[in-house]
Amino acid sequence: MHHLVGDARLAELPGLEEYSADLADSVLDEAGKFAEEVLAPINRKGDLTGAKWTPDGVVMPPEFKAAYAQFVEGGWTQLRAPQEHGGQGAPTVLGTAVEELWASANLAFKLCPMLSQGGVEAIEQCGTPAQKHKFLPKIISGEWTGTMVLTEPQAGSDLAAIRTRAVPDGDAYRLYGQKIFITYGDHDYTPNTIHLVLARIEGAPAGVKGISLFIVPKVLVNDDGSLGERNDVRCVSIEHKIGIHASPTCVLSFGDKQGATGYLVGEANRGLEYMFIMMNAARLSVGLEGYALAERAYQHALEYARNRVQGRPGGKRGPTEGKPLPIAYHADVKRMLLTMKAHADAARAIALYAASQLDIGRRHGDEKARAAAQSRGDLLIPIVKGWSTETGVAMASLGVQVHGGMGFIEETGAAQFYRDVRITTIYEGTTGIQAGDLVGRKVVRDAGEAMSRLIADMVEELEPLTKQASAASALAAVGLLREATTNLLQSAKQDPERAQAVAVPYLMLSGLVIGGWLMAKSHDLAERYMSDDREFYRSKQQIVRAYVEQVLPQAHALAAIVKSGAGGIVEADPELF
């Protein structure tokens, strides 16, 4: 945050004048204590106990309910929320770093405040003054929670197929329909949950142009802010999942009786546009979950590898020659551990850099600088979400592998990280959807301008560092990304389907190369600051070397796929599968 991302410049932005490295360090220290002392110890209990459905509502593990009360008492729900509604107004980059700690310690718990934060952003940007006054303070304080309610049984990623109806009823609407896969759609942490629901007003145009966004409280709120009668929305079941068992994934039914009372957010038929505020915030948050679990799986595997004594690694000389050693000394175990840590570090760097760009894009006083930063942040979001989560799954799998046969045994704990992280490649749009967004909306739509500017900046920063092997390798990889981008744009002109056929490899290439750029920069920074903490900075350089030698060479294969791999997909006949 301080050296690589350069967060000190955030203090120059309007509204962040009080931000400083010392403030960030103090917040992260406290967040680390809460993650370690409160959230991590109950992670396994949540996995075993899980959320329970009852006719009266979802019942959470008692340890989770108590932890949420402590979370609220500590003011953590207020961290990134706007100050005018009771929040602390912290920048996105600090919020992203803090969220990583929650996700590493206890992903199932972390998902609830994440969704509330997204709801706050949507209402703050699109709601009426009355809606903000009525709902924001209590969501921000943590007294209530928020959800995002999109998916229906027949409408997964295809939101144009949404059928939930909204019927005008005076100043409000009555909603009728069923929604599925609603994370924390019901729980007993708080007395009220504020759902942000996509629905179609009767008579609205077909497709996405006819979707509106509604605030639908679980319990209706009186004009004085007190709770009134229960709204006509209920959880009819929760899903049985391979992971995140203590995060209730709900089926919600709206309007079984008189219709669920909902309040239109913004203008009618612009609901998808408004919901993208929540979705983009969630994509950054889910992306960090990928590398957070990679980091946690690495820590767990490292501890095991340092203590599991087995075998006599070849090539050792001196007093340890021929003696049994911890498996951390075996070459392949070292390879796996370094690979895990290298991916987590690179993904973290990309996410924090993207978050800083979003802060600049939101707050900078110069319109041109604001637009440039927002464009770069928008470009990076699908990469953060897609690359970080795909690598998170792969690294958690390596964590199981480091444990050997014991990794397949639930009691060791390695399997839970693997099971929990698996959802992250699906949440908020699958990797294919992120790649389609990257290629179609972020690269092809502007003829590659945003990506070209990023490539130019990476080249400019790496060229002075090429005496270092890491920077030279990273620069060569940037050249591959430039060539692949040119090939992609040419394919899109000939046939958009060909570009989509290599969209995921292109996304993975982008993450790999951008990670290489930031890792090479961190190698240079480690050299400069070596005297401050020699052991830490030597370890940083060791991780960069592993990334450059073991991970970055995959860029050649991915670039080759982008260049010539579309035909085998586009021309394939599903009938022959």
C-alpha positions as CSV (number, residue, x, y, z in Angstrom):
1,M,0.0,0.0,0.0
2,H,2.7,2.5,1.0
3,H,5.6,1.8,-1.4
4,L,4.1,0.0,-4.4
5,V,0.7,1.6,-4.6
6,G,1.7,4.9,-3.1
7,D,-1.3,5.5,-1.0
8,A,0.1,8.7,0.5
9,R,-1.2,10.6,-2.6
10,L,-4.7,9.8,-1.5
11,A,-4.4,12.5,1.2
12,E,-4.4,15.0,-1.6
13,L,-7.9,14.1,-2.7
14,P,-11.0,15.9,-1.5
15,G,-12.5,14.1,1.5
16,L,-9.3,12.2,2.3
17,E,-7.2,14.9,3.8
18,E,-6.9,13.1,7.1
19,Y,-5.7,9.8,5.5
20,S,-2.1,8.8,6.2
21,A,0.1,5.7,6.3
22,D,0.0,5.8,10.1
23,L,-3.8,5.8,10.1
24,A,-3.9,2.9,7.6
25,D,-1.4,0.9,9.7
26,S,-3.4,1.4,12.9
27,V,-6.6,0.4,11.2
28,L,-5.0,-2.7,9.7
29,D,-3.4,-3.6,13.0
30,E,-6.8,-3.5,14.7
31,A,-8.5,-5.4,11.8
32,G,-5.7,-8.1,12.1
33,K,-6.4,-8.5,15.8
34,F,-10.2,-8.9,15.2
35,A,-9.6,-11.4,12.3
36,E,-7.1,-13.4,14.4
37,E,-8.9,-13.3,17.7
38,V,-12.6,-13.3,16.8
39,L,-13.2,-14.5,13.2
40,A,-10.5,-17.2,12.6
41,P,-11.3,-19.3,15.7
42,I,-15.0,-19.7,14.6
43,N,-14.3,-20.4,11.0
44,R,-14.2,-24.2,11.5
45,K,-17.3,-24.1,13.8
46,G,-19.2,-22.3,11.1
47,D,-18.2,-24.9,8.5
48,L,-19.4,-27.7,10.8
49,T,-22.6,-26.1,12.2
50,G,-23.7,-24.0,9.2
51,A,-26.7,-21.8,8.9
52,K,-30.1,-23.5,9.7
53,W,-33.4,-22.8,8.0
54,T,-36.5,-22.7,10.2
55,P,-40.1,-21.7,9.3
56,D,-39.5,-18.5,11.4
57,G,-36.3,-17.6,9.6
58,V,-32.6,-18.6,9.3
59,V,-30.7,-19.3,12.5
60,M,-27.0,-18.6,12.4
61,P,-24.3,-20.3,14.5
62,P,-24.3,-18.6,17.9
63,E,-20.6,-17.8,17.6
64,F,-21.2,-16.0,14.4
65,K,-24.1,-13.9,15.9
66,A,-21.8,-12.9,18.8
67,A,-19.0,-12.1,16.4
68,Y,-21.3,-9.8,14.3
69,A,-22.3,-7.9,17.5
70,Q,-18.5,-7.4,18.2
71,F,-18.0,-6.4,14.6
72,V,-20.7,-3.7,14.8
73,E,-19.4,-2.5,18.2
74,G,-15.9,-2.1,16.7
75,G,-17.3,0.2,14.0
76,W,-16.2,-2.0,11.2
77,T,-19.5,-1.6,9.2
78,Q,-18.8,2.1,9.1
79,L,-15.3,2.0,7.7
80,R,-15.9,2.9,4.0
81,A,-19.4,4.4,4.3
82,P,-20.0,8.1,3.6
83,Q,-19.4,10.4,6.6
84,E,-22.6,12.4,6.1
85,H,-24.6,9.3,6.9
86,G,-22.5,8.1,9.9
87,G,-19.6,6.4,8.1
88,Q,-15.9,6.9,8.5
89,G,-15.3,7.7,4.8
90,A,-12.1,5.5,4.4
91,P,-10.8,5.1,0.9
92,T,-11.5,2.0,-1.1
93,V,-7.8,0.9,-1.0
94,L,-7.9,0.7,2.8
95,G,-11.3,-1.0,2.8
96,T,-9.9,-3.6,0.3
97,A,-6.9,-4.3,2.5
98,V,-9.1,-4.7,5.6
99,E,-11.6,-6.9,3.7
100,E,-8.8,-9.3,2.8
101,L,-8.3,-10.0,6.5
102,W,-12.0,-10.8,7.0
103,A,-12.0,-13.1,4.0
104,S,-8.8,-14.9,5.0
105,A,-10.0,-15.4,8.5
106,N,-13.6,-16.4,7.8
107,L,-15.1,-16.0,4.3
108,A,-18.6,-17.1,5.4
109,F,-18.8,-14.3,7.9
110,K,-17.2,-11.7,5.6
111,L,-20.0,-12.0,3.0
112,C,-22.6,-10.3,5.1
113,P,-20.9,-6.9,5.6
114,M,-19.7,-7.0,2.0
115,L,-23.3,-7.0,0.7
116,S,-24.3,-4.3,3.1
117,Q,-21.5,-2.1,1.8
118,G,-22.7,-2.5,-1.8
119,G,-26.2,-1.6,-0.8
120,V,-25.0,1.5,0.9
121,E,-23.2,2.6,-2.3
122,A,-26.2,2.0,-4.5
123,I,-28.6,3.9,-2.2
124,E,-26.1,6.7,-1.6
125,Q,-25.6,7.3,-5.3
126,C,-29.1,6.6,-6.6
127,G,-31.6,6.9,-3.8
128,T,-33.8,9.9,-2.9
129,P,-32.9,12.1,0.1
130,A,-35.8,10.5,2.0
131,Q,-34.5,7.0,1.2
132,K,-31.0,7.8,2.3
133,H,-32.3,9.3,5.5
134,K,-34.5,6.4,6.2
135,F,-32.2,3.5,5.4
136,L,-28.5,4.4,5.2
137,P,-27.7,5.3,8.9
138,K,-28.9,2.0,10.2
139,I,-27.3,-0.1,7.5
140,I,-24.0,1.8,8.0
141,S,-24.2,1.4,11.8
142,G,-24.7,-2.4,11.3
143,E,-28.1,-2.3,13.1
144,W,-29.6,-3.5,9.8
145,T,-27.9,-5.4,6.9
146,G,-28.3,-5.2,3.1
147,T,-28.5,-7.7,0.2
148,M,-28.5,-7.6,-3.6
149,V,-31.3,-9.6,-5.1
150,L,-31.0,-10.5,-8.8
151,T,-31.1,-14.1,-9.7
152,E,-34.3,-16.1,-10.5
153,P,-34.7,-19.8,-11.3
154,Q,-35.0,-19.1,-15.1
155,A,-32.7,-16.0,-15.0
156,G,-29.2,-16.6,-13.9
157,S,-26.6,-14.5,-15.7
158,D,-29.3,-13.5,-18.2
159,L,-31.0,-10.8,-16.3
160,A,-33.1,-9.9,-19.3
161,A,-35.2,-12.9,-18.4
162,I,-36.3,-11.6,-15.0
163,R,-40.0,-12.1,-14.3
164,T,-40.5,-10.6,-10.7
165,R,-43.4,-8.2,-11.1
166,A,-43.7,-4.7,-9.5
167,V,-47.3,-3.4,-9.3
168,P,-47.8,0.4,-8.5
169,D,-49.5,1.0,-5.2
170,G,-49.6,4.7,-4.3
171,D,-46.1,5.9,-3.5
172,A,-44.8,2.4,-3.4
173,Y,-45.0,-0.9,-5.4
174,R,-46.1,-4.4,-4.6
175,L,-43.6,-7.1,-5.7
176,Y,-44.4,-10.7,-6.6
177,G,-41.9,-13.3,-7.6
178,Q,-39.1,-15.7,-6.4
179,K,-35.4,-15.0,-6.2
180,I,-32.6,-17.6,-5.7
181,F,-29.0,-17.6,-4.6
182,I,-29.4,-14.6,-2.3
183,T,-26.4,-14.5,0.0
184,Y,-27.5,-13.6,3.6
185,G,-31.0,-13.2,2.3
186,D,-32.2,-14.1,5.8
187,H,-30.4,-14.4,9.2
188,D,-30.8,-13.5,12.9
189,Y,-27.9,-11.1,13.2
190,T,-30.2,-8.1,13.0
191,P,-34.0,-7.3,13.3
192,N,-34.2,-6.0,9.7
193,T,-32.6,-6.7,6.3
194,I,-32.9,-4.2,3.4
195,H,-33.1,-6.0,0.1
196,L,-32.2,-4.3,-3.2
197,V,-34.3,-6.1,-5.7
198,L,-34.5,-6.1,-9.5
199,A,-38.0,-6.4,-10.8
200,R,-40.1,-5.4,-13.8
201,I,-42.8,-2.8,-13.5
202,E,-46.0,-4.0,-15.2
203,G,-46.0,-2.7,-18.8
204,A,-42.2,-2.1,-18.9
205,P,-40.3,-2.8,-22.1
206,A,-38.9,-6.4,-22.5
207,G,-35.3,-7.2,-21.8
208,V,-32.9,-5.3,-19.7
209,K,-34.4,-2.0,-20.7
210,G,-37.5,-2.8,-18.6
211,I,-35.8,-3.6,-15.3
212,S,-36.1,-1.4,-12.2
213,L,-34.5,-1.4,-8.8
214,F,-36.5,-1.5,-5.5
215,I,-35.7,-1.2,-1.8
216,V,-37.7,-4.0,-0.1
217,P,-37.3,-4.1,3.7
218,K,-37.8,-7.4,5.5
219,V,-39.6,-5.4,8.1
220,L,-41.4,-2.2,7.1
221,V,-40.0,1.0,8.5
222,N,-42.2,3.7,10.0
223,D,-41.7,7.4,9.2
224,D,-40.0,7.9,12.6
225,G,-37.5,5.1,11.9
226,S,-39.0,2.5,14.1
227,L,-39.9,-1.0,12.8
228,G,-43.4,-1.7,11.7
229,E,-45.1,-4.9,10.5
230,R,-43.3,-7.7,8.7
231,N,-43.2,-7.3,4.9
232,D,-44.5,-10.0,2.6
233,V,-41.1,-11.5,1.8
234,R,-39.8,-14.7,3.3
235,C,-37.0,-17.2,3.0
236,V,-38.5,-20.5,1.9
237,S,-35.2,-22.5,1.9
238,I,-31.4,-22.3,2.0
239,E,-29.0,-24.2,-0.3
240,H,-26.8,-27.1,0.7
241,K,-23.4,-26.1,-0.6
242,I,-19.9,-27.6,-0.8
243,G,-18.5,-24.6,1.2
244,I,-19.2,-21.4,3.1
245,H,-21.7,-23.4,5.1
246,A,-22.2,-20.5,7.6
247,S,-23.3,-18.1,4.8
248,P,-27.0,-18.7,4.2
249,T,-27.8,-18.8,0.4
250,C,-31.5,-18.2,0.3
251,V,-34.5,-18.7,-1.9
252,L,-36.7,-15.7,-1.2
253,S,-40.4,-15.5,-2.0
254,F,-41.9,-12.0,-2.6
255,G,-45.7,-11.5,-2.5
256,D,-47.1,-14.8,-1.2
257,K,-50.0,-12.8,0.3
258,Q,-50.7,-9.1,-0.4
259,G,-47.4,-8.4,-2.2
260,A,-44.1,-7.2,-0.8
261,T,-43.9,-3.4,-0.4
262,G,-41.0,-1.9,-2.3
263,Y,-39.7,1.6,-3.1
264,L,-38.4,2.5,-6.5
265,V,-34.8,3.6,-6.6
266,G,-34.0,6.3,-9.1
267,E,-35.9,6.2,-12.4
268,A,-38.0,3.3,-13.6
269,N,-36.3,0.9,-16.1
270,R,-32.8,1.9,-15.1
271,G,-32.4,-0.7,-12.5
272,L,-29.7,-2.7,-14.1
273,E,-27.6,0.4,-14.4
274,Y,-28.0,1.1,-10.7
275,M,-27.4,-2.5,-9.7
276,F,-24.0,-2.4,-11.5
277,I,-22.9,0.0,-8.7
278,M,-23.3,-2.9,-6.3
279,M,-22.1,-5.5,-8.8
280,N,-18.8,-3.7,-9.5
281,A,-18.2,-3.1,-5.8
282,A,-18.9,-6.8,-5.2
283,R,-16.6,-7.9,-8.1
284,L,-13.7,-6.1,-6.4
285,S,-14.6,-7.7,-3.1
286,V,-15.0,-11.2,-4.5
287,G,-11.7,-10.8,-6.4
288,L,-9.9,-10.1,-3.1
289,E,-11.6,-13.2,-1.6
290,G,-9.7,-15.3,-4.2
291,Y,-6.3,-14.2,-3.1
292,A,-7.3,-13.9,0.5
293,L,-8.0,-17.7,0.5
294,A,-4.8,-18.3,-1.5
295,E,-2.9,-16.5,1.3
296,R,-4.7,-18.4,4.0
297,A,-4.2,-21.7,2.3
298,Y,-0.5,-20.8,2.0
299,Q,-0.1,-20.0,5.6
300,H,-1.8,-23.2,6.6
301,A,0.3,-25.3,4.2
302,L,3.5,-23.5,5.3
303,E,2.9,-24.3,8.9
304,Y,2.3,-28.0,8.1
305,A,5.4,-28.1,5.8
306,R,7.6,-26.7,8.5
307,N,6.5,-29.3,11.0
308,R,6.0,-32.4,9.0
309,V,9.3,-34.3,9.1
310,Q,9.6,-36.9,6.3
311,G,12.3,-38.0,3.9
312,R,15.9,-36.8,3.2
313,P,15.9,-34.1,0.5
314,G,18.6,-34.7,-2.0
315,G,21.5,-32.3,-2.5
316,K,21.7,-31.1,1.1
317,R,25.2,-30.7,2.5
318,G,26.5,-30.0,5.9
319,P,25.1,-31.1,9.3
320,T,21.7,-31.9,7.8
321,E,23.0,-34.2,5.0
322,G,21.3,-37.5,5.1
323,K,19.0,-36.6,7.9
324,P,15.2,-36.5,7.9
325,L,14.0,-32.9,7.5
326,P,10.6,-31.1,7.4
327,I,9.0,-31.4,4.0
328,A,9.5,-27.6,3.5
329,Y,13.0,-28.5,2.4
330,H,11.8,-30.8,-0.5
331,A,12.2,-29.1,-3.9
332,D,8.6,-29.7,-5.0
333,V,7.1,-28.6,-1.7
334,K,9.2,-25.4,-2.0
335,R,7.9,-25.0,-5.5
336,M,4.3,-25.3,-4.4
337,L,4.7,-22.9,-1.4
338,L,6.5,-20.3,-3.4
339,T,3.9,-20.6,-6.2
340,M,1.1,-20.0,-3.7
341,K,2.7,-17.0,-2.1
342,A,3.7,-15.5,-5.4
343,H,0.2,-15.7,-6.8
344,A,-1.3,-14.2,-3.6
345,D,1.2,-11.3,-3.6
346,A,0.7,-10.5,-7.3
347,A,-3.1,-10.6,-7.0
348,R,-3.1,-8.5,-3.9
349,A,-0.9,-5.9,-5.7
350,I,-3.3,-5.7,-8.7
351,A,-6.4,-5.4,-6.4
352,L,-4.9,-2.6,-4.3
353,Y,-3.7,-0.8,-7.3
354,A,-7.1,-1.0,-8.9
355,A,-8.7,0.2,-5.7
356,S,-6.5,3.2,-5.6
357,Q,-7.5,4.0,-9.2
358,L,-11.1,3.9,-8.1
359,D,-10.4,6.3,-5.3
360,I,-8.8,8.7,-7.6
361,G,-11.6,8.3,-10.2
362,R,-14.2,9.1,-7.5
363,R,-12.5,12.0,-5.8
364,H,-9.8,13.8,-7.8
365,G,-10.4,17.5,-8.4
366,D,-9.4,17.4,-12.1
367,E,-12.0,15.9,-14.4
368,K,-9.5,14.5,-16.9
369,A,-7.5,12.8,-14.1
370,R,-10.7,11.5,-12.7
371,A,-11.8,10.0,-16.0
372,A,-8.4,8.4,-16.7
373,A,-8.3,6.8,-13.3
374,Q,-11.9,5.5,-13.5
375,S,-11.2,4.1,-16.9
376,R,-8.2,2.2,-15.6
377,G,-10.1,1.0,-12.5
378,D,-13.0,-0.2,-14.7
379,L,-10.5,-2.1,-17.0
380,L,-8.9,-3.8,-14.0
381,I,-12.1,-4.9,-12.2
382,P,-12.9,-8.0,-14.3
383,I,-9.2,-8.9,-14.2
384,V,-9.1,-8.6,-10.4
385,K,-12.3,-10.7,-10.1
386,G,-11.5,-13.3,-12.7
387,W,-7.7,-13.8,-12.4
388,S,-7.6,-13.6,-8.6
389,T,-10.4,-16.1,-8.1
390,E,-9.1,-18.6,-10.6
391,T,-5.7,-18.5,-9.1
392,G,-7.2,-18.6,-5.7
393,V,-8.9,-21.9,-6.4
394,A,-5.6,-23.3,-7.9
395,M,-3.6,-22.2,-5.0
396,A,-6.0,-23.6,-2.4
397,S,-5.8,-26.9,-4.3
398,L,-2.0,-26.7,-4.0
399,G,-2.5,-26.2,-0.3
400,V,-4.2,-29.5,-0.1
401,Q,-1.4,-31.1,-2.2
402,V,1.3,-29.8,0.2
403,H,-0.5,-31.8,3.0
404,G,-0.4,-34.9,0.9
405,G,-3.0,-37.5,2.0
406,M,-3.7,-35.5,5.1
407,G,-4.9,-32.6,2.9
408,F,-7.9,-34.8,1.9
409,I,-8.8,-35.2,5.6
410,E,-11.2,-32.6,6.8
411,E,-9.7,-32.3,10.2
412,T,-6.5,-30.8,8.9
413,G,-8.4,-27.7,7.7
414,A,-6.8,-27.5,4.2
415,A,-9.9,-28.8,2.5
416,Q,-12.2,-26.0,3.9
417,F,-10.2,-23.3,2.2
418,Y,-10.5,-25.2,-1.1
419,R,-14.2,-25.7,-0.7
420,D,-14.9,-22.2,0.4
421,V,-12.9,-20.4,-2.3
422,R,-14.5,-22.5,-5.1
423,I,-17.6,-20.2,-5.2
424,T,-15.5,-17.1,-5.9
425,T,-15.1,-17.9,-9.6
426,I,-18.9,-18.0,-9.9
427,Y,-20.0,-15.2,-7.6
428,E,-20.9,-11.9,-9.4
429,G,-20.5,-13.4,-12.8
430,T,-18.4,-16.4,-13.8
431,T,-14.9,-16.1,-15.2
432,G,-16.3,-16.3,-18.7
433,I,-18.6,-13.4,-17.9
434,Q,-15.7,-11.3,-16.5
435,A,-13.7,-12.2,-19.6
436,G,-16.6,-11.2,-21.9
437,D,-16.8,-7.9,-20.0
438,L,-13.1,-7.3,-20.3
439,V,-13.0,-8.1,-24.0
440,G,-16.3,-6.7,-25.2
441,R,-16.8,-3.6,-23.0
442,K,-13.3,-2.7,-21.8
443,V,-11.0,-3.5,-24.8
444,V,-13.0,-3.8,-28.0
445,R,-15.4,-1.0,-27.3
446,D,-12.7,1.6,-27.1
447,A,-10.4,0.0,-29.7
448,G,-8.0,-1.0,-27.0
449,E,-7.3,2.5,-25.8
450,A,-7.5,1.9,-22.1
451,M,-5.4,-1.3,-22.3
452,S,-2.9,0.5,-24.6
453,R,-2.5,3.3,-22.0
454,L,-1.8,0.7,-19.3
455,I,0.6,-1.1,-21.4
456,A,2.5,2.1,-22.2
457,D,2.7,3.0,-18.5
458,M,4.0,-0.5,-17.7
459,V,6.7,-0.2,-20.4
460,E,7.7,3.3,-19.2
461,E,8.1,2.0,-15.6
462,L,9.9,-1.2,-16.4
463,E,12.4,0.0,-19.0
464,P,14.7,1.8,-16.5
465,L,14.7,-1.3,-14.3
466,T,15.8,-3.9,-17.0
467,K,19.2,-4.5,-15.4
468,Q,17.2,-6.7,-13.0
469,A,16.2,-10.0,-14.5
470,S,12.7,-9.7,-13.0
471,A,12.0,-6.4,-14.8
472,A,13.4,-7.7,-18.1
473,S,11.1,-10.7,-17.9
474,A,8.2,-8.6,-17.0
475,L,8.9,-6.2,-19.9
476,A,9.0,-9.1,-22.3
477,A,5.6,-10.3,-21.0
478,V,4.1,-6.9,-21.5
479,G,5.2,-7.2,-25.1
480,L,3.2,-10.4,-25.3
481,L,0.2,-8.7,-23.9
482,R,0.5,-5.9,-26.4
483,E,0.7,-8.4,-29.3
484,A,-2.2,-10.4,-27.9
485,T,-4.3,-7.2,-27.6
486,T,-3.7,-6.4,-31.3
487,N,-4.6,-10.0,-32.3
488,L,-7.8,-9.8,-30.2
489,L,-8.9,-6.5,-31.8
490,Q,-8.3,-8.0,-35.2
491,S,-10.3,-11.1,-34.3
492,A,-13.2,-9.0,-33.0
493,K,-13.4,-7.1,-36.2
494,Q,-13.6,-10.3,-38.3
495,D,-16.0,-12.2,-36.0
496,P,-16.9,-11.2,-32.4
497,E,-17.4,-14.8,-31.5
498,R,-13.7,-15.5,-32.2
499,A,-12.7,-12.8,-29.7
500,Q,-15.1,-14.3,-27.1
501,A,-13.6,-17.8,-27.7
502,V,-10.2,-16.6,-26.3
503,A,-11.6,-14.1,-23.8
504,V,-10.7,-16.2,-20.7
505,P,-7.1,-16.9,-21.9
506,Y,-6.8,-13.1,-22.6
507,L,-8.1,-12.3,-19.1
508,M,-5.7,-14.7,-17.5
509,L,-2.8,-13.3,-19.6
510,S,-3.7,-9.8,-18.5
511,G,-3.6,-10.8,-14.8
512,L,-0.4,-12.7,-15.2
513,V,1.4,-9.8,-17.0
514,I,0.0,-7.0,-14.8
515,G,1.0,-9.0,-11.8
516,G,4.5,-9.4,-13.3
517,W,4.8,-5.6,-13.7
518,L,3.9,-5.0,-10.1
519,M,6.1,-7.8,-8.8
520,A,9.1,-6.4,-10.8
521,K,8.5,-3.0,-9.3
522,S,8.3,-4.5,-5.8
523,H,11.7,-6.2,-6.4
524,D,13.2,-2.8,-7.1
525,L,11.5,-1.3,-4.0
526,A,12.8,-4.2,-1.9
527,E,16.3,-3.4,-3.1
528,R,15.9,0.3,-2.1
529,Y,14.4,-0.4,1.3
530,M,16.6,-3.5,2.2
531,S,18.3,-1.8,5.1
532,D,15.0,-1.2,6.8
533,D,14.1,-4.9,7.3
534,R,16.6,-7.2,5.5
535,E,14.8,-10.4,6.2
536,F,11.4,-9.1,5.0
537,Y,12.7,-7.6,1.8
538,R,14.9,-10.6,0.9
539,S,11.8,-12.8,1.3
540,K,10.0,-10.4,-1.0
541,Q,12.7,-10.7,-3.7
542,Q,12.6,-14.4,-3.3
543,I,8.9,-14.5,-4.0
544,V,9.4,-12.2,-7.1
545,R,12.0,-14.5,-8.5
546,A,9.6,-17.5,-8.1
547,Y,6.9,-15.5,-9.8
548,V,9.1,-14.5,-12.7
549,E,10.7,-18.0,-13.2
550,Q,7.8,-20.3,-12.4
551,V,4.6,-18.3,-13.1
552,L,5.2,-15.6,-15.7
553,P,6.5,-18.0,-18.5
554,Q,2.9,-19.1,-18.8
555,A,2.3,-15.9,-20.6
556,H,3.8,-17.4,-23.7
557,A,1.2,-20.2,-23.8
558,L,-1.7,-17.9,-23.1
559,A,-0.6,-15.4,-25.7
560,A,-0.4,-18.2,-28.3
561,I,-3.9,-19.2,-27.5
562,V,-5.2,-15.7,-27.9
563,K,-3.4,-15.5,-31.3
564,S,-4.5,-18.8,-32.8
565,G,-6.8,-20.7,-30.4
566,A,-10.2,-19.4,-31.4
567,G,-10.8,-21.6,-34.4
568,G,-11.0,-24.9,-32.5
569,I,-13.7,-23.4,-30.3
570,V,-15.8,-21.4,-32.8
571,E,-15.8,-24.2,-35.4
572,A,-16.6,-27.0,-32.9
573,D,-19.9,-28.7,-33.3
574,P,-21.7,-29.3,-29.9
575,E,-23.4,-32.3,-31.5
576,L,-20.0,-34.1,-31.6
577,F,-19.3,-33.5,-27.9
